[in-house]
């Protein structure tokens, strides 16, 4: 049993400015903006939605194949994936492009200025969903616009159920295009802000969106998550983190938990709780792929948080 995760594979360069942007940007000079920030702290992380989801699913003991295009600078990321036994079967290397890169500068108020270079990701539509690789479930995560549309159609044509997870790619689509995704997808996963944007662009309320798929999953940060399915709303409680270190990638960790539950035919109450715990574990660590999960510790924490047992396979 395995999942095909279509989406970005990227490097994240994260910088911390020990001040506040507002103190250096003059409102009346915005048309002449020319600022420079000294950033003593810098980290380069392995990221991208497909890479993050696949890594987290591997931590749980599941098998996820990230599918995406990368560039000639992919070597370090490839060695990282090899170390953690994350599949590279459907990762295509383009010699005339760079791997997608995000340059993120954060100030002391948690404001962010981000520059994103899509690079090889712009060619994602040139890959096709494999129909003979034993893929049981699919994911359409943020990727090149054309790639997201093509891969959704290919999943639907092959009768492979998939999660539509538009994330940062949601603004790329108008209301009609989003409703087309609703017709093709089996499940939809968004955060509360993205859910609001879906409503504005389609004119549909969450319950109406949920009628078009098997389930609509809405994450709400510290408030937990809601799963709209079969005409009801299942409330999934949050898991309090031991320390709030870095929220980047928590949504991808949550989605890996969803995939694990779906791949193992678990009910939504348990699937949502596994996903919730995954998000909490991620937020306790810097970066999106630096947390390592011990199966026994995960199972013990799950039982402590939710008063019943579950057993993940782990690495």
Buried (B, 14 or more C-beta within 10 A) or exposed (E): EBBBBBBBBBBBBBBBBEBEBEEEEEEEEEEEEEEEBEBEEEBEBBBBBBBBBBBBBBBBBBBBBBBBBBBBBBEEBBEBBEEBEBBBEBBBBBEEBBBBBBBBBBBEEEEEBEEBBBBBBBBBBEBEBBEEEEBEBBBBBBBBBBBBBBBBBBBBEBEBBBBBBBBBBBEBBEEEBBBBBBEBBBBBBBBBEBBEBBBEBBEBEBEBBBEBBBBBBBBBBEEBBBBBBEEEBBEBEBBEBEEEBBEBBBBBBBBBBBBBBBBBEBEBBBBBBBBBBBBBBBBEBEBBBBBEBEBEEBBEBBEEBBEEEBEBEBE
